[in-house]
Amino acid sequence: MEWLLNGKETPMKKLPKKEFTQKWQTYFKSAKLPLIFFYSNDIRYQEFLKPLPSKKRHVCLIGQLDICFKGKTIAFTKDTIGCGGGVRYSGFPYTFSPDFYYFLSCGVPGRLEGERYKKSPEIVKGAEKDMPKISAEGKFIVFKKWDLLEEEEEPVAVVFWDRPDVISGLFTLANFRTVSPQGVIAPFSSGCGSMIAYPVAENRRKSPRAVLGMFDISARPYVDKNVLSLAVPIKKFIQMVEDMDESFLITNSWKMVAKRIQ
């Protein structure tokens, strides 16, 4: 795997799988391990696809990921994601219909109920233009828990779903070596946008930022009421693991918080 540094492709450091697991258990106690995702063209991931319901009703991608925390792997192709937004923000080709802009705003009287997340269709269009444009780097997008990652698999990002105490520690760690106060961003986005599209786009930056998310009202019913997400681009994640032993995590301030992580 390579990343951009000063406009040039640079080999990525070896993924610290064992090192992270040990440090995670030391500093974050019993907090659950994160998910990772990656793209692949390997046909072996076909067995992890979940078929869409026969009527192809809307199925939230976020709502299907909880099984990963139970040790299951799940994969999607552009044809097995049951939501247009999920298709688009996973990097697969998809064009929104004109109704999309009304759906997220005021709706169409007598025909379409609006979610009212934005004041007008025009604002939705403007916001959509600013969303990261990413392209899937394989036929499959695969999600699994950190400890199931195989040596040849190259994650794009590491995604934490957890409580505020855990997220606060990760948030602070993500800002540890940044001059900017925005080592973490919280853009308005769908759950899958904040978890997939933004982290993928951030990997292109010289100094990628972690992405705080799961504020999507439509996706909230699919996660625990006390959970937010933090999606960390892989090259930033490697830096964060390197920083753990010299950061605030070794102080009494963090130990007071860590006591509450059960």
C-alpha angles and dihedrals in degrees: 000000000000136000137197117262119171088344094305132105110252126185112252119239117256113280108256096222099154094034093054094047092053094046092045091056090047098050104023098036112198097356109135121260116255131250125248129202134197142164125249144168092204108126091215089081088066089087091063095057118115114213119235118247112271093254092048092231120176111289119182113229091212090056091061098053100074090085088065090068086057091058100268125130119220130190134189137195125195088266098053101050107099097207131065092220090051090053094048097043092046087061101255122131112272135148119205117228118237088256089067092074091051092043092059092045134025101339126217115285112247094004115049131024113220125224089217095217089136130034098237143004088250091059090049090053091050093048092048091055089059094051114108114266109222134169124215110245094212145015092264133050107202130198126193141147118276096249092055093058111126123218096250094048115099113203120213094202143356115233124202122196109188152117126295094261091057094040090050090057092049091045091054092045091051089057095044098100100025125106090200117075086226103077083133126044130196106198122181102260147130116275091257091045093057092043100043118009099044097045091047090052092045090058087069092061124092088231107028120200130219116244123230112206154139091108089122105122091207092054098041094086088063096059133055114277091242096050132102127170133237115192114195122196108236099246091051090047091057090053091050092053090050090052100048099091095051098039134088087283089087094053132094089243091067093039089061090056095041090059088070094054104098 
